[in-house]
């Protein structure tokens, strides 16, 4: 099955099923030998520090989704 076929199948799922699949994918990626690059580790540390200092600008999920739908 191609990636495009999987994307089309996922599009046909209802939101609850898509959320369940998303959770599964995150868990799948989090398990095993997945290793972040040093650059990503530094970026995540920077973002965590900004959250702790209160200097991070958050956006709602709807804002992020709308941004990408507008493309």
Secondary structure by P-SEA (a helix, b strand, c coil): ccaaaaaaaaaaccaaaaaaaaaaaaaaaacccccccaaaaaaaaaaaaaaaaccbbbbcaaaaaaaaaac
